[in-house]
Amino acid sequence: MEITFFDTEESWLRMLPLSYTRPVAEIRIGILKIHEKWAKALSSESCSFHSQDYLAPLFKRPELKSLFIKGNILPDSNIINMIRKLAHDEVFVFNEEVIAGFFEPDEAIEIDGRKVIEIAQVTEIKYPWDIFRLNGLEIRKDFETITSGRTSQKLRDTYTRVYGKDIFIEEAAQIKATTFNAENGPIYIGKGAELQEGSLIRGPFALCEHSVVSMGAKMRGDSTIGPYSKVGGEISNSVIQGYSNKGHEGFLGNSVLGEWCNLGADTNNSNLKNNYTKVKMWDFETGRFMDTGLQFCGLIMGDHSKCGINTMFNTGTTVGVAANIFGEGFPKTVIPSFVWGGPSEFTTYLIKKAFETADLVMKRKEKELTEADKSVLSHIFEVTSAYRIWE
């Protein structure tokens, strides 16, 4: 079957700044992106997205009647079994919202005379910090899905130490003098990934295809490094979506980085307040800070954002898209999209300059900044201008 993943205005707004550049179902949590989890669960080979209109040049829109699933819902065995039995005249509803049903491409996603089936419980990501909060559980689920019935490549390096059994290594992975501890959760190493000498890896942990862990790095549990990324230093309970670098010393904890990000050498983020109280973060839906309910909460960074060496991010910091941050001291905890500067002063990062940087960065990983990419970034530049109060 073809699946269409849809966003409501509320579910999309709450996931900003990560959802500025993607539908919510394109977010990686665990090992896989949300839509990839559903595709494997329902044996689907085709999917499309019903999200913000300006994202359509990059993400396929539905053309025929299909199964619509709300993009922030994570699959589990109960809802998968129920969806397999879903009839065309039925809809699943959770908290008075439609979460699944068969719809035409331009049809309103409403009950509209269909038989309503109430769902008592679902797992959903409401806010960006839910990504790292649920990541350990999702690594475990994805690990079982990906590795079921398959055989791991053998570890051939005699200097690598292993504790625990749930370690799966895809083909062409390069591993030297690494310590794996899978006693608290599984470890997944993707195709063509590299772990350099002295890497310390504690599960649950996922290193996706063609990513690199630098020499002497410490990768703590509940962390995912998306594809074509390079990481070093210390990372704890964090998710890097992909194509991003944190290649040097420094700490990243309880955080989410988008794609095409770069953290300069010795960048650190705080994930715990000095007084140990719960962390507040910016909520784009309400336009004010909200209590996350979490004691540990670090950095959320949108796509194409960068920071210079020795950057310090305070607890509960949100960085928008294509921000370039540098300078002494802690920058403020809400950093708008398309800004240039740091604690002393921010100016607007002109869209032409942002394109030039993005093009250079993407070419380093053999990707191209397309006209569709530019269209999406230009739209984000315009709609985020209100956050750049000096304009």
Backbone torsions as a table, in degrees:
resi	resn	phi	psi	omega
1	MET	NA	152.7	172.0
2	GLU	-89.3	138.2	179.6
3	ILE	-114.4	135.6	171.8
4	THR	-112.5	125.9	179.2
5	PHE	-98.4	122.2	-175.2
6	PHE	-114.0	148.9	174.6
7	ASP	-111.7	137.7	165.4
8	THR	-85.3	162.8	178.4
9	GLU	-59.1	-38.9	-179.3
10	GLU	-67.3	-47.3	-176.9
11	SER	-66.6	-32.1	178.2
12	TRP	-73.6	-45.1	-179.7
13	LEU	-60.0	-40.9	-176.3
14	ARG	-66.3	-23.6	-177.9
15	MET	-94.1	5.2	173.3
16	LEU	-65.1	149.3	5.9
17	PRO	-85.6	-4.1	-177.0
18	LEU	-64.2	-34.7	-177.4
19	SER	-83.8	-1.7	171.8
20	TYR	-56.2	-35.6	-171.0
21	THR	-111.7	8.8	-177.8
22	ARG	-163.6	153.6	166.0
23	PRO	-64.9	156.8	-176.5
24	VAL	-60.6	-36.1	-178.4
25	ALA	-68.5	-9.4	176.2
26	GLU	-86.3	1.0	-179.6
27	ILE	-79.9	138.1	177.0
28	ARG	-89.3	131.2	172.9
29	ILE	-146.0	130.3	-168.0
30	GLY	82.5	-129.4	176.8
31	ILE	-99.9	-34.0	-172.8
32	LEU	-106.8	162.2	167.7
33	LYS	-74.3	159.5	-175.9
34	ILE	-58.6	-44.9	-178.4
35	HIS	-67.5	-28.8	177.4
36	GLU	-69.5	-35.4	176.4
37	LYS	-61.0	-47.6	-179.4
38	TRP	-65.4	-39.8	-179.5
39	ALA	-60.6	-42.6	177.9
40	LYS	-67.9	-40.5	-177.5
41	ALA	-66.4	-36.0	-175.8
42	LEU	-106.9	10.1	178.8
43	SER	52.8	44.1	-180.0
44	SER	-98.1	137.6	179.4
45	GLU	-105.7	-0.2	-176.1
46	SER	-142.7	138.2	175.9
47	CYS	-145.0	159.8	176.7
48	SER	-142.0	176.1	-172.8
49	PHE	-133.9	136.1	175.9
50	HIS	-117.8	90.0	-174.4
51	SER	-133.6	-145.2	179.7
52	GLN	-66.1	140.0	-176.7
53	ASP	-58.2	-37.4	-174.9
54	TYR	-69.5	-15.2	177.7
55	LEU	-84.4	-9.2	-175.7
56	ALA	-57.3	-34.7	178.4
57	PRO	-62.0	-22.0	-178.1
58	LEU	-104.3	-22.4	-173.9
59	PHE	-129.7	123.5	-173.6
60	LYS	-55.5	132.8	175.4
61	ARG	-92.5	153.9	179.2
62	PRO	-68.2	145.4	178.7
63	GLU	-115.1	-23.2	-178.6
64	LEU	-129.6	168.6	174.8
65	LYS	-59.1	135.5	-176.4
66	SER	-152.4	173.5	175.4
67	LEU	-78.6	116.9	177.2
68	PHE	-93.6	129.3	176.3
69	ILE	-127.3	133.3	179.2
70	LYS	-62.4	130.7	-166.3
71	GLY	-68.7	-16.6	-178.5
72	ASN	-98.3	8.3	-180.0
73	ILE	-90.9	129.0	178.1
74	LEU	-94.3	134.0	-177.1
75	PRO	-72.0	144.7	167.8
76	ASP	-138.6	171.2	-172.6
77	SER	-60.2	-35.6	-177.4
78	ASN	-66.6	-51.8	-176.7
79	ILE	-72.0	-29.7	176.4
80	ILE	-62.3	-47.6	179.8
81	ASN	-62.5	-36.6	179.3
82	MET	-69.5	-41.6	-178.6
83	ILE	-65.7	-33.7	177.5
84	ARG	-60.4	-24.7	-178.2
85	LYS	-102.0	1.8	-175.7
86	LEU	-66.3	126.6	178.2
87	ALA	-87.6	162.4	-176.8
88	HIS	-68.4	-18.7	179.3
89	ASP	-101.7	18.8	-178.8
90	GLU	-121.1	155.5	171.5
91	VAL	-137.0	146.5	171.4
92	PHE	-91.8	137.1	-178.8
93	VAL	-128.7	134.8	175.5
94	PHE	-132.3	127.1	-177.8
95	ASN	52.3	41.9	176.1
96	GLU	68.5	15.8	176.8
97	GLU	-119.8	139.2	174.5
98	VAL	-67.3	130.2	176.0
99	ILE	-117.6	-13.3	176.7
100	ALA	-162.8	145.1	177.5
101	GLY	172.3	168.4	178.5
102	PHE	-94.2	126.1	-176.4
103	PHE	-139.2	155.3	170.9
104	GLU	-75.3	160.3	-175.2
105	PRO	-54.0	-42.1	-175.8
106	ASP	-107.7	15.3	-178.6
107	GLU	-79.9	143.5	175.6
108	ALA	-65.1	136.4	-177.7
109	ILE	-85.6	81.1	-176.0
110	GLU	-136.3	168.3	-179.7
111	ILE	-64.9	-51.0	169.9
112	ASP	45.0	56.0	174.4
113	GLY	82.5	-3.6	179.2
114	ARG	-77.3	158.8	174.9
115	LYS	-71.9	128.7	-177.0
116	VAL	-94.5	128.8	173.6
117	ILE	-116.2	113.1	-178.7
118	GLU	-76.5	131.6	176.0
119	ILE	-101.4	126.4	-175.0
120	ALA	-74.4	-33.1	-174.9
121	GLN	-153.9	136.6	172.3
122	VAL	-137.7	160.4	172.7
123	THR	-101.4	122.2	-178.2
124	GLU	-137.1	153.7	172.3
125	ILE	-100.1	111.7	-178.8
126	LYS	-89.4	-35.3	-175.4
127	TYR	-134.5	159.8	-177.9
128	PRO	-55.6	-34.8	-178.2
129	TRP	-69.9	-15.3	173.5
130	ASP	-65.3	-22.1	-179.1
131	ILE	-63.6	-51.3	179.4
132	PHE	-77.1	-27.8	179.6
133	ARG	-63.3	-37.8	-177.8
134	LEU	-100.0	2.6	-169.3
135	ASN	-65.7	-40.4	179.7
136	GLY	-59.6	-45.8	177.9
137	LEU	-60.8	-42.3	-178.2
138	GLU	-70.5	-32.7	174.4
139	ILE	-60.6	-44.9	179.7
140	ARG	-59.8	-45.0	-179.6
141	LYS	-66.3	-45.7	-179.0
142	ASP	-66.7	-37.4	178.6
143	PHE	-57.5	-45.5	179.0
144	GLU	-63.9	-41.9	-179.8
145	THR	-64.1	-46.8	-174.1
146	ILE	-72.0	-36.4	-171.3
147	THR	-96.3	-9.5	-177.0
148	SER	-57.5	124.7	178.1
149	GLY	76.8	7.0	-178.5
150	ARG	-115.9	162.9	179.7
151	THR	-115.7	130.4	179.0
152	SER	-69.2	151.5	168.5
153	GLN	-65.2	150.0	-177.6
154	LYS	-81.1	145.1	172.0
155	LEU	-79.5	121.5	-176.0
156	ARG	-109.7	-8.9	-178.8
157	ASP	-81.7	120.5	-175.8
158	THR	-73.6	-12.5	-179.6
159	TYR	-95.4	1.5	177.8
160	THR	-90.7	132.2	-179.7
161	ARG	-105.9	143.0	-176.3
162	VAL	-129.9	131.4	172.7
163	TYR	-124.3	127.3	-175.7
164	GLY	90.7	173.8	-171.4
165	LYS	-115.5	-28.5	-171.1
166	ASP	-81.8	74.3	177.6
167	ILE	-126.6	125.2	179.6
168	PHE	-124.0	128.4	-176.2
169	ILE	-120.9	122.4	177.9
170	GLU	-79.4	169.5	-176.3
171	GLU	-64.0	150.6	175.1
172	ALA	68.4	9.6	174.3
173	ALA	-71.6	142.6	179.8
174	GLN	-113.4	122.7	-174.5
175	ILE	-134.8	124.0	179.8
176	LYS	-135.2	129.8	172.5
177	ALA	45.5	49.6	-179.2
178	THR	-106.8	148.5	172.9
179	THR	-108.8	119.1	176.6
180	PHE	-104.5	128.6	173.4
181	ASN	-123.1	100.8	-178.8
182	ALA	-105.2	20.9	-178.1
183	GLU	-69.2	-28.1	-178.6
184	ASN	-103.6	0.0	-179.3
185	GLY	166.1	161.2	-173.9
186	PRO	-72.4	159.6	176.9
187	ILE	-126.2	126.1	-180.0
188	TYR	-117.7	126.9	178.7
189	ILE	-117.0	117.8	-172.9
190	GLY	-77.6	171.1	-178.8
191	LYS	-58.3	129.5	175.6
192	GLY	70.4	9.2	179.0
193	ALA	-74.1	160.5	-178.1
194	GLU	-133.6	131.1	172.2
195	LEU	-116.8	115.0	-175.4
196	GLN	-84.4	171.3	-172.3
197	GLU	-55.2	134.5	175.2
198	GLY	83.8	6.7	178.5
199	SER	-67.6	137.3	177.1
200	LEU	-114.5	119.2	-172.7
201	ILE	-123.4	122.5	178.6
202	ARG	-120.1	128.8	-179.8
203	GLY	-80.3	163.1	-1.0
204	PRO	-69.4	135.2	-176.3
205	PHE	-152.9	141.7	176.7
206	ALA	-133.3	127.9	172.9
207	LEU	-115.9	110.0	-173.3
208	CYS	-80.5	176.9	-167.9
209	GLU	-57.1	136.3	173.8
210	HIS	61.1	23.8	173.4
211	SER	-96.6	161.2	-173.1
212	VAL	-128.2	134.0	169.3
213	VAL	-105.0	120.9	-174.0
214	SER	-72.9	166.2	-179.5
215	MET	-54.7	133.3	174.1
216	GLY	71.7	11.4	-177.4
217	ALA	-73.6	151.7	178.6
218	LYS	-116.8	109.4	-179.9
219	MET	-106.8	104.2	-179.7
220	ARG	-82.0	171.8	-171.8
221	GLY	-66.9	166.7	177.5
222	ASP	63.4	29.8	-177.5
223	SER	-118.0	146.1	176.6
224	THR	-129.7	129.8	173.6
225	ILE	-109.4	110.5	-177.5
226	GLY	-66.6	175.2	-172.2
227	PRO	-64.8	151.4	173.6
228	TYR	55.2	42.0	177.3
229	SER	-118.1	162.5	175.9
230	LYS	-131.5	128.9	-175.8
231	VAL	-132.8	149.9	175.3
232	GLY	-149.9	-174.5	-179.2
233	GLY	69.7	-136.4	-176.4
234	GLU	-125.5	127.8	177.7
235	ILE	-128.9	133.3	-178.1
236	SER	-136.8	128.9	175.1
237	ASN	42.7	55.2	-179.0
238	SER	-134.1	157.8	179.4
239	VAL	-127.8	123.1	172.4
240	ILE	-104.9	118.6	-172.5
241	GLN	-61.5	-37.1	179.6
242	GLY	149.1	160.0	174.9
243	TYR	56.1	31.0	-179.0
244	SER	-127.0	158.7	-177.0
245	ASN	-126.1	132.4	164.1
246	LYS	-133.5	71.6	-164.5
247	GLY	-84.9	-4.3	-171.6
248	HIS	-124.3	-175.5	178.3
249	GLU	-62.9	161.1	-177.0
250	GLY	128.3	162.8	-174.9
251	PHE	-111.4	134.6	171.9
252	LEU	-128.2	116.9	-176.9
253	GLY	-137.1	140.8	177.9
254	ASN	48.4	55.3	-170.9
255	SER	-139.1	164.3	173.8
256	VAL	-135.6	126.0	173.8
257	LEU	-110.1	139.9	175.1
258	GLY	-76.1	-157.2	177.4
259	GLU	-92.8	153.9	175.9
260	TRP	62.1	32.0	175.3
261	CYS	-95.9	158.9	174.2
262	ASN	-146.0	127.6	175.6
263	LEU	-104.4	123.9	-179.6
264	GLY	-66.1	164.1	-177.7
265	ALA	-54.9	136.2	177.5
266	ASP	64.4	26.3	169.2
267	THR	-71.8	136.5	178.9
268	ASN	-133.2	146.0	171.5
269	ASN	-123.2	144.7	173.1
270	SER	-83.3	136.1	175.4
271	ASN	-120.5	6.7	-178.9
272	LEU	-146.0	128.4	179.1
273	LYS	-73.6	150.8	-179.0
274	ASN	-59.7	-30.0	-179.9
275	ASN	-96.4	6.9	173.6
276	TYR	63.8	16.9	178.1
277	THR	-82.3	167.7	-179.0
278	LYS	-65.7	146.7	-173.7
279	VAL	-89.5	138.1	172.4
280	LYS	-103.2	143.0	176.2
281	MET	-133.6	162.7	-177.3
282	TRP	-72.0	133.4	177.5
283	ASP	-110.2	112.5	-175.8
284	PHE	-70.2	-21.6	-179.9
285	GLU	-71.3	-45.0	-177.0
286	THR	-94.9	-16.6	-178.1
287	GLY	72.0	31.4	176.3
288	ARG	-152.5	169.9	178.6
289	PHE	-74.1	145.7	176.9
290	MET	-131.8	153.2	178.4
291	ASP	-76.7	119.7	179.5
292	THR	-75.3	-18.2	-174.2
293	GLY	77.3	6.1	-176.4
294	LEU	-109.7	140.0	173.5
295	GLN	-82.3	-31.7	178.9
296	PHE	-110.8	114.8	-179.0
297	CYS	-157.6	122.3	-171.0
298	GLY	-108.1	-102.6	-168.1
299	LEU	-123.5	132.8	169.7
300	ILE	-115.7	121.1	-175.4
301	MET	-126.9	126.8	178.2
302	GLY	-74.8	170.8	-176.8
303	ASP	-59.0	150.0	172.5
304	HIS	66.2	14.3	178.2
305	SER	-92.4	151.4	-174.9
306	LYS	-138.5	158.2	170.5
307	CYS	-142.7	152.2	-177.6
308	GLY	-81.3	178.9	-178.9
309	ILE	-62.8	148.3	176.3
310	ASN	62.0	22.8	176.8
311	THR	-69.4	140.0	178.1
312	MET	-118.9	120.7	177.4
313	PHE	-105.3	130.4	180.0
314	ASN	-75.1	167.2	178.2
315	THR	-57.8	135.0	175.5
316	GLY	67.7	45.8	-180.0
317	THR	-96.3	138.5	175.4
318	THR	-116.7	127.0	177.9
319	VAL	-117.9	131.5	-179.0
320	GLY	-76.1	-156.6	-178.2
321	VAL	-89.1	139.2	172.6
322	ALA	55.0	42.7	172.3
323	ALA	-93.9	145.5	178.4
324	ASN	-125.0	110.7	-167.2
325	ILE	-116.7	134.8	178.7
326	PHE	-160.6	166.9	176.7
327	GLY	113.5	168.8	-176.3
328	GLU	-80.3	149.7	175.3
329	GLY	88.2	177.4	179.2
330	PHE	-85.3	122.5	170.0
331	PRO	-69.2	166.4	-179.5
332	LYS	-65.0	164.2	-172.5
333	THR	-83.9	-5.5	169.8
334	VAL	-125.3	109.9	-178.4
335	ILE	-110.7	117.0	-174.4
336	PRO	-65.9	168.7	172.6
337	SER	-72.3	149.5	175.1
338	PHE	56.2	55.0	173.3
339	VAL	-123.5	159.3	-177.3
340	TRP	-135.4	121.3	178.2
341	GLY	139.1	-151.9	-175.3
342	GLY	-163.0	-151.1	-173.7
343	PRO	-54.7	-35.0	-176.7
344	SER	-78.2	-37.3	-176.8
345	GLU	-167.0	141.2	170.9
346	PHE	-115.6	141.5	169.8
347	THR	-124.7	171.8	-179.1
348	THR	-76.5	132.0	174.9
349	TYR	-85.6	102.2	-172.4
350	LEU	-58.7	142.1	-173.7
351	ILE	-59.7	-36.1	178.6
352	LYS	-62.2	-43.2	178.6
353	LYS	-66.3	-38.5	178.2
354	ALA	-62.9	-40.4	176.4
355	PHE	-61.6	-44.4	-178.7
356	GLU	-59.7	-45.0	179.9
357	THR	-66.6	-46.6	-179.4
358	ALA	-59.7	-40.3	179.6
359	ASP	-62.5	-45.1	179.3
360	LEU	-64.0	-43.3	-178.9
361	VAL	-64.4	-44.7	-177.0
362	MET	-68.5	-35.3	177.8
363	LYS	-63.7	-29.7	177.7
364	ARG	-62.7	-24.6	178.1
365	LYS	-112.0	23.9	174.0
366	GLU	60.3	35.6	173.6
367	LYS	-117.1	165.5	-176.5
368	GLU	-123.7	137.5	171.3
369	LEU	-79.1	105.3	-174.3
370	THR	-86.9	169.8	175.2
371	GLU	-62.8	-33.2	176.6
372	ALA	-64.9	-41.6	175.7
373	ASP	-59.5	-45.9	-179.3
374	LYS	-62.1	-39.1	179.1
375	SER	-61.6	-43.9	179.5
376	VAL	-65.8	-46.2	-179.8
377	LEU	-64.3	-37.5	178.1
378	SER	-62.9	-40.5	178.3
379	HIS	-63.6	-44.1	179.8
380	ILE	-62.1	-40.6	177.7
381	PHE	-56.0	-42.6	-177.3
382	GLU	-71.9	-46.3	-172.8
383	VAL	-75.8	-15.0	179.0
384	THR	-98.3	6.0	-176.2
385	SER	-61.8	-30.0	-179.2
386	ALA	-63.1	-26.0	177.5
387	TYR	-76.7	-22.4	177.2
388	ARG	-91.3	82.9	-166.2
389	ILE	-66.5	-15.9	-179.3
390	TRP	-82.0	-11.4	-178.0
391	GLU	-71.7	NA	NA
